[in-house]
Amino acid sequence: MAQVQRMSRLMVKTLRDDPADAETLSHKLLVRAGYVRRNSAGIWTWLPLGKKVLDNISRVVREEMDAIGAQEVLLPALLPKEPYEASARWEEYGDLLFRLKDRKGGEYLLGPTHEEIFTLVVKDQVASYKDLPVMLYQIQTKYRDEARPRSGVLRGREFQMKDSYSFDTTDEGLAESYALHRAAYQKIFARLGLDYRIVSAVSGAMGGSASEEFLAPAAAGEDTFVDCPSCDYAANTEAVTFALKPVDGSGVGPVEELDTPDTPTIETLAEHLGVPASATLKNLLVKVDGEIVAVGVPGNREVDLGKLGEHLAPAVVELVTAEDFEGRGDLVCGYVGPQGLEKVRYIADPRVAPGTAWITGANKVNTHAKNVVAGRDFEVDDYLDVVVVEEGDPCPKCGTGLKLDRAIEIGHIFQLGRKYADTFQLDVLGQQGKPVRVTMGSYGIGVSRAVAALAEQSADEQGLCWPKEIAPADVHVVAAGKALQTELALDVSEKLGAAGVRVLVDDRAGVSPGVKFTDAELIGVPKILVAGRRSAEGVLELKDRRTGEREELTVDEAIARLAAE
């Protein structure tokens, strides 16, 4: 017996107009259709219909996690400071952490993620290699103090997330646990009806080595990823690499200084000399944990500070200020060149390969230098991929020009290795009777974010259009107005419920058929069954919400059809 929900008793209030502050499609429709309501910036109330969708996604996640042998637990959201201080993430997370004190002055945080706490749980519960491998997961409320929460439930300060963790004694075991989660994620997102891509990623504050993201392409997405039209390569832009290809620079003449008055920018320099920006070398000065570092990229490219920060994490990267030039004769604002820097670490993008020649600053006001050759006139301390990726950049795998797309991150998997096991000395007794350090994996799915991603991908001009697996009901029965039609709608709804079909029936009195039909389209249940003009004959109209296809069926035919789907 499935649930029959009567809209005359359901707490749902639909809106005709978009919320004034809504920017994305999912934000507009989830509010208008009565799924969520804003409580405050980045904090949302899930109303009955929204809670059902959220629970259905959680159910799918649970089923697939259980299927790979993962065990569900529930950890606290209010966490002590000490474990995060030990891992250095108390500082690394910065303003993203919600921090608080109890009445005795003890410091706590609201958990943004739980690697530290899961590690301590396993340290307490597991003693021998015989107890491993183990995979644990939870579906938990997480907290991050976003500076600009936006896009409805897509980027909130409080959100639902599934996070799971694997614990193995060997790297081979970690690879197997990682593969199990990867396959489970593919099944989860397929069941949810999401269009997604698996892309290479960087680990960031999570730490670890191997990392992949599951991205749902959508115009509202805040992630940019690259896709190769010729092969299977796909990656987050921060993970795209460019091969270092040294060239023969032996034929380049000696360094020659150029008089370039009032040309402190790449644009003014290129115009003054009549050369393309790509012939110039841009040198961006940053501070890394307070020390000045120069970053060199071709003049027609921009430095991706996010990518640079990922490469140098956990060090803090910030731009230099005017004060940083004081007392530094080798640092001339607007005219910096790598060939004269003193005690400055020089990082370059692989495009600044050994043998390449550049026009760059001469470390003198109103002066540049040409024929400055990498590896001859200056040395690169570290080569890092740090440019902003552009459409048409070569695919690292096959060389074809890459395409850029927007997407919503719905999942992320990491091979953490022993980062947290080292921090908390997570060892078990090995087969040889000696302590063995455990290796870990971390795997996340944004449960509430998946609701928004599905709304973005599946909605149309009329409203939401949920896949059957996660819709709040299987069929939306609409009584088109008169008492006879309402009686038939309620009767068929009870019969459908008895047949195991989840039903939302619009039996509201005093609401016009037009409003009911509009609400049915907006709410987005996969099938709409209308008790209309032929109700006296016992004939109903069944409409497919996605395709718009309609057909007339008797009550028995409608029940048989819907029960079989």
Steps between C-alpha positions, in 0.01 A plus 500: 500500500660824384427843639220713358562870565201731472585856404202624700696393809857541376704800611594632159468852368594558139598839362425649161807727492869436547658610830662841461842374617505181291766478229502133400223286357507253789476781757196647323314174449568332834360808676208551261397134513498496881798272559715737706481837672786729596561531872800736478802544272613152396262322740190326366189327634404184314122486470309168466545457124866602517568270793363206301735572210792542741411171672468317168849609399630388841326164453671439166836598648447266798401208282807526280738563790360200686540294182881545504519402867525847651355538851293801601579697815402843626766731641431826683484827309635692803869412516791584731778726376790270589480242215476777239785685664709183483434467125565876449156544345387722787724762338479384136123530479521859622171690490312202354477341846213572736684531833342524845574467869309325774426660836834378636700652215558175313536556123291310246402510135205392290638226278572586134634147446596215732833340402651567840208362698463185289872434541467523878194273498690230312806548722273428798321201344757322283815329627604236245538457124230235540251781570576663164406603241206699627284765331286736708256768388247748630239735358547807712436873513818693422584864561717749314492873556478598134580868445231529231245219528292502182310296245256362755595157636784478248739697722382524857655534842319189620462202269447125486794286398591134485861452601665160515848382588695185425775354716752250360843367592646520147498737205355219289214469747440876482485478120234227529292704747532802272384294200201369698392853589555622144275226363240564772494869411438416137201286602369769737509781245355276229208409729447865586472581130791742502709578194854504639869492411789347695795738487852510640528738794733634767471407865524848655449527875394134512854385433598174332597400149253358246183705472198507268189715489151407381359804322146564375515735199270798558499869414471580873812301583780671689765256383664524158631184344662404173378231266690362202283445190743241361580277798372417849706765680310722743629700795429782737681807366725496807619150408582565132870455424724628221809303403839666546660509155851651494607665174836585347578860594862499384424724204350781708712813521621662820270684738424849372341775707215703346383851585131450579363810676163475674448127426439339840238259363514224242242684288696827489828318438363291211347808339820703541720233343246376246529139616236250611451462872605136465856617426526659843560344840267602781648484851245506781629558851329322787580427862513138611483483878637853497793438262499669159475258207492586128273307263576510127245434226468605135371856473176395331404271790375562853624339820236279663547593865276213609715249313817661638357475850420131450857430387650680799250390767502514798705819456297821482525685166417870471578783260778746585418857599679830437674467836671181385699695238654731759870440549514250213701652217464182295120527503383777266122509479387444141850416375593179683710245312624161623860565387580742783305382799685459828401232752162454335365154425396487133208278398408468133228340295630218275438727201805695620713199407880491488620662178197724450580869443298789640453871524475580868577763760859618539456583870536869415232764469377549141729221377443150367732235359471269201669170418469393863534121481373259764786283628764733358422840648290384793426178684158364589483357851172314446282428199130496592185513287364837612329666203125541466390228257347629177278348234720339236795418728650165393367184659779347715404158368454546124575864418152595374367840604308474827145625561394684815171426676326603823391238751381434854726284715285216634768263622871483574719200580854507640778255571613672818780259575651534848458874557251464786630163615840664552344790688317274742742203490236261371682166506379141517686181578615357165535144378864495607414605854625857449302826487375597153391854413146508355427669167172684434258612233237775526185514288229768498162555337306824533152368579321836520711628212381205289143630540603831343704327228202284402275804492748683277535212257141375479278809526321652203297816436206371705696403811679210664508156340636240739632155408273231646761366743512820705168675427275574801234276342460269201182663372326832555122444483304815414128539566391753237234661715158345544393271784482199268853561378632543855327179608654310209846654565491393864372154417768431239765646733410252774511213252837614368635524854379147570687389187823648635496823299597819684228759440467875533133589441377857448161493670500866600155659501452845354815481286449534126603221262747741336684559828504127575646418158761775536599373844525143371744614231695712751530229767636259240377149593580268202138406418185714516163321512199724440142431601336734250219522249453122458492421871137390478612228260782394731762624252814686608775682311859394569775748412873444499648808667825489304382418148153652520347186346135441598264207481156413633467195725235337710555488874614136485731570206654801676561302820653209308723732296628703794546198728710328234742793453 
